[in-house]
Amino acid sequence: MTCSRAVGLAVGFAADRALGDPARWHPVAGFGSLAGALERRAWADARPRGAAYVVVLVGATTGAGVAVERATRERPVAHALATAVATWVVLGGTSLGREAGAVDDLLRAGRLDDARQRLTHLVGRDTRVLDADGVARAAVESVAENTSDAVVAPLVLGALAGVPGLLGYRAANTLDAMVGHRTPRHERFGWAAARLDDLLNLPGARLCALLAVVLGDDPRAAVRAWRRDARDHPSPNAGPVEAAFAGALGLRLGGETVYPTRVEQRPLLGDGRAPGVHDLPRARALAARVGLGALVTLAPLAARRTRPRRR
């Protein structure tokens, strides 16, 4: 029996906690550059063209993961190392926490304009219109959603499918961030990327919301907000996570959300007060607990999936 996949996930998780993302030559950044270049050549205002774009890029990345998995399957140490490297590359929990912490520091220092600019590293909103509480709300919502996207969901795919699951998930998630938004250019071309990302995030978002309930300050409020409010959110995955975080932290999230090309009236999530600057450390602490809880929850599944076949 071997637990190399579980060991690899744990080591990669620890590497992300200790080191964060690579400062230079990040593979995800390289993939993004390649995807951007291909989009400029392949773009058409049509769903089939966008679907082909997703199939090529996600398929090639997943195929590379399959090759690694096969090459290391019978060598536990190599398999654990490959899984650890893939996990470290794919996870983004530490970078998320650092960015939210930088926004927090700037707000506490009274540097609102700088906080608005730093917030653009986390959200695609028009941050110029936000006051200090608006910046805090956007940062808390981003911490909640991205804890699912950048930590819990990839761990789920890694536990289920190893290196191919990790790499394929990150490719799909990166494409969603690049072309999955509802802009005139990407309304049709990015449809497949957005739908694939929604599908892959379904289990991770539910686990993330459940862990926010279990590990948050107010489990009852978290359950209530999740059950009552999540369904009204435009995202099938961000809704449960943001609602559960709102209830767990005793906050009220949602409301008017301004993007460069549109204004959305998001549903209110939770029954608490509006978030303020002092709530960002609480949100980051909950996100850290949820990430660790996801690893502990998924480790037995990862270990079970790597038992050798009996001959």
Rosetta blueprint (number, residue, H / E / L):
1 M L
2 T L
3 C L
4 S H
5 R H
6 A H
7 V H
8 G H
9 L H
10 A H
11 V H
12 G H
13 F H
14 A H
15 A H
16 D H
17 R H
18 A H
19 L H
20 G L
21 D L
22 P L
23 A L
24 R L
25 W L
26 H L
27 P H
28 V H
29 A H
30 G H
31 F H
32 G H
33 S H
34 L H
35 A H
36 G H
37 A H
38 L H
39 E H
40 R H
41 R H
42 A H
43 W L
44 A L
45 D L
46 A L
47 R H
48 P H
49 R H
50 G H
51 A H
52 A H
53 Y H
54 V H
55 V H
56 V H
57 L H
58 V H
59 G H
60 A H
61 T H
62 T H
63 G H
64 A H
65 G H
66 V H
67 A H
68 V H
69 E H
70 R H
71 A H
72 T H
73 R L
74 E L
75 R L
76 P H
77 V H
78 A H
79 H H
80 A H
81 L H
82 A H
83 T H
84 A H
85 V H
86 A H
87 T H
88 W H
89 V H
90 V H
91 L L
92 G L
93 G H
94 T H
95 S H
96 L H
97 G H
98 R H
99 E H
100 A H
101 G H
102 A H
103 V H
104 D H
105 D H
106 L H
107 L H
108 R H
109 A L
110 G L
111 R L
112 L H
113 D H
114 D H
115 A H
116 R H
117 Q H
118 R H
119 L H
120 T L
121 H L
122 L L
123 V L
124 G L
125 R L
126 D L
127 T H
128 R H
129 V H
130 L L
131 D L
132 A H
133 D H
134 G H
135 V H
136 A H
137 R H
138 A H
139 A H
140 V H
141 E H
142 S H
143 V H
144 A H
145 E H
146 N H
147 T H
148 S H
149 D H
150 A H
151 V H
152 V H
153 A H
154 P H
155 L H
156 V H
157 L H
158 G H
159 A H
160 L H
161 A H
162 G H
163 V H
164 P H
165 G H
166 L H
167 L H
168 G H
169 Y H
170 R H
171 A H
172 A H
173 N H
174 T H
175 L H
176 D H
177 A H
178 M H
179 V H
180 G L
181 H L
182 R L
183 T L
184 P L
185 R L
186 H L
187 E L
188 R L
189 F L
190 G L
191 W H
192 A H
193 A H
194 A H
195 R H
196 L H
197 D H
198 D H
199 L H
200 L H
201 N H
202 L H
203 P H
204 G H
205 A H
206 R H
207 L H
208 C H
209 A H
210 L H
211 L H
212 A H
213 V H
214 V H
215 L H
216 G L
217 D L
218 D L
219 P H
220 R H
221 A H
222 A H
223 V H
224 R H
225 A H
226 W H
227 R H
228 R H
229 D H
230 A H
231 R H
232 D H
233 H L
234 P L
235 S L
236 P L
237 N L
238 A H
239 G H
240 P H
241 V H
242 E H
243 A H
244 A H
245 F H
246 A H
247 G H
248 A H
249 L H
250 G L
251 L E
252 R L
253 L E
254 G E
255 G E
256 E E
257 T E
258 V E
259 Y L
260 P L
261 T L
262 R L
263 V E
264 E E
265 Q E
266 R E
267 P E
268 L E
269 L E
270 G L
271 D L
272 G L
273 R E
274 A L
275 P L
276 G L
277 V H
278 H H
279 D H
280 L H
281 P H
282 R H
283 A H
284 R H
285 A H
286 L H
287 A H
288 A H
289 R H
290 V H
291 G H
292 L H
293 G H
294 A H
295 L H
296 V H
297 T H
298 L H
299 A H
300 P H
301 L H
302 A H
303 A H
304 R H
305 R H
306 T L
307 R L
308 P L
309 R L
310 R L
311 R L
